[in-house]
Amino acid sequence: MRRFWVITVALLGTAAVAVADDAAITKQLLGRWTTCVTGGSSTEPDGTIRYDKGGVFTAEGQVKLGGSETADVRLEGTWRVEDGTIVHKVTKSSHPGLAPVGGELREKVVSIDEKTLTVKRGVGKERERKRME
């Protein structure tokens, strides 16, 4: 019986740490950051994203379509941090073909401080964002 309680306490302690980390990330994310709106292997900043306190985000930038073609894109949606991952859900999109309404994007937070945020999408490259305000 004692072994059961030790395992239970250990598991609950781990869950509490994850929640605290998510809360800390959530607090640090608030504000406006540079971002890479273009998908695929692109990592260069080509837009901005703002995370608001109420769990709403807005993102805008120029998506590279190929060659020298670009499209101005503006997205709005909801966001939350779950297990160290930022989960974005699109509710409005100026280009639904590029970013469909209802689409979800998950970015693992690799590191975050007052000025720099590093995230990773799936198995892709790490992307660095800089705080703008």
C-alpha atoms as one frame of an Amber mdcrd trajectory, in Angstrom:
protein
   0.000   0.000   0.000   2.844   2.352   0.812   4.304   1.814  -2.662   0.962
   2.878  -4.193   1.048   6.203  -2.313   4.663   6.903  -3.254   3.868   6.362
  -6.951   0.667   8.434  -6.698   2.470  11.337  -5.000   5.271  11.187  -7.591
   2.772  11.291 -10.467   0.788  14.141  -8.947   3.991  16.080  -8.337   4.954
  15.692 -12.001   1.514  16.900 -13.125   1.774  19.955 -10.867   5.143  20.876
 -12.389   3.730  20.606 -15.950   0.771  22.842 -15.047   3.082  25.413 -13.449
   5.302  25.386 -16.553   2.274  25.888 -18.825   1.104  28.773 -16.632   4.565
  30.379 -16.746   4.767  29.989 -20.546   1.261  31.440 -20.913   2.238  34.496
 -18.883   5.500  35.002 -20.793   3.818  34.697 -24.210   1.537  37.710 -23.753
   2.373  40.484 -26.215   3.568  40.843 -29.796   6.311  38.733 -31.406   7.949
  38.396 -34.804   6.944  35.142 -36.485   7.316  33.048 -39.619   3.860  32.892
 -41.211   5.119  30.868 -44.190   4.915  27.135 -43.550   7.195  24.327 -44.671
  10.917  24.652 -44.045  10.877  28.474 -43.870  12.155  29.899 -40.589  12.787
  33.576 -41.410  10.404  36.086 -39.753   7.864  37.396 -42.261   5.109  38.601
 -39.937   3.926  39.188 -36.397   1.748  37.378 -33.878   0.068  38.870 -30.811
  -1.022  36.711 -27.871  -3.726  38.384 -25.759  -4.662  37.601 -22.161  -8.104
  36.254 -23.095  -6.636  33.406 -25.163  -7.008  35.212 -28.501  -4.229  35.597
 -31.080  -3.869  37.692 -34.225  -1.180  37.026 -36.808  -0.327  38.810 -40.008
   2.412  38.737 -42.559   3.450  37.941 -46.108   3.382  34.262 -47.027   5.793
  33.169 -49.742   3.839  31.261 -52.397   6.734  30.327 -54.661   9.126  32.228
 -56.834   8.647  35.911 -56.093   4.906  35.606 -55.349   3.628  36.520 -51.890
   0.207  36.921 -50.275  -0.754  39.194 -47.390  -2.345  36.982 -44.740  -4.216
  37.873 -41.551  -5.372  35.254 -39.063  -7.320  35.364 -35.821  -8.037  32.570
 -33.418  -7.716  31.113 -29.969  -4.612  29.846 -28.214  -3.638  27.919 -25.105
  -0.542  26.220 -23.732  -0.835  22.474 -23.172   2.082  20.310 -22.012   4.610
  22.945 -23.097   3.006  23.305 -26.541   1.226  26.383 -27.906  -2.028  25.244
 -29.517  -3.463  27.738 -32.039  -6.943  27.300 -33.543  -7.875  29.531 -36.497
 -11.304  31.247 -36.267 -10.813  33.855 -39.052  -8.537  33.741 -42.087  -8.002
  36.164 -44.950  -6.791  33.180 -47.048  -8.671  30.005 -46.030  -6.817  28.046
 -48.734  -3.533  28.704 -46.906  -4.833  28.693 -43.319  -8.320  27.149 -43.077
 -10.812  28.201 -40.409 -10.894  25.450 -37.797  -7.282  24.499 -38.549  -5.013
  23.845 -35.600  -1.281  24.466 -35.326   0.860  23.112 -32.490   4.265  24.546
 -31.657   6.450  23.027 -28.939   8.126  25.697 -26.801  11.854  24.918 -26.841
  12.771  28.015 -24.794  11.291  31.346 -23.765  12.523  34.422 -21.925  11.634
  38.125 -21.856  12.976  38.774 -25.384  13.190  35.489 -27.303  10.853  32.548
 -27.959  12.035  29.404 -29.750   9.406  26.953 -31.018   9.366  23.795 -33.101
   6.540  22.629 -35.378   6.341  18.846 -35.643   9.654  17.469 -36.877  10.509
  20.758 -38.596  13.250  23.239 -37.825  13.273  25.426 -34.754  11.908  28.929
 -35.316  13.010  31.913 -33.263  10.705  34.816 -32.444  11.670  38.179 -30.972
   9.437  40.189 -28.651   8.327  43.444 -30.255   6.742  45.106 -27.210
